[in-house]
Amino acid sequence: MMKLRQKISGTFRTAVGADVFCSIRGYISTVRKNGRHVLDAIQDALGGDPFIPSGCAGE
């Protein structure tokens, strides 16, 4: 996904922007793999209740 993003926009403006992009894409990927609705999970995360898979609660 990172390479696709670079091809579309040319490049990331900052390393922080690339890190944020990867964090968001990772969250979306995890939500999808766990069979949840992406938009609902994003709304929950913005509301302070992010989706955390059951195996990751103690990490």
N, C-alpha and C positions, 0 to 999 in steps of 0.2 A: 504494500500500500504506500509505503514511503516513496518508492521510485515513481509510482503513478502520480502522486501528488507533485513531485518535483517536475515531472514531464508536463503536467498541466499548467502549473504556475511558473515554471522556470527554476525556482529555488525557494527555500525558506528565507525570510528576511533575517531571522535571528535563530540562534541555537535554542533559545527559550521557546520560540514559536514551534520549532520542530518537536521539542519535548512535550509541549501542550497537545499538539496534534497526535502524537503517539499515545499519550495518556487517554485522550478521548476515544481514539480508535480502539484501544485495548479494552476500555470499559464497554463500548458498544459490542465488541466481539464476545466478551464474557457474557453479557446479557443475552445475546442471540444464542450462544451455545447452551444456555440454561433455559431456553424456551420462553423467555419473557418478552414483553413488548418493549421495544427500544424507547419510544416516546414516553411511555409511562415510567420507565426506569430513569430517564433523564429528568423528568419532572420531579420524581421522588428525590433524586440526587440534589437538584437545585433547592428543594424544600428541606434539605438536611437529613434525609433518610435514604442514603445510597444503597443500592443492591450489593450485597456481599454474599458470594456463594457459601454454602454451608461448610465446606471444607476449609475455608479461609478465615473463619471468625477468630481463631486464636493466633494468627500470624501477625 
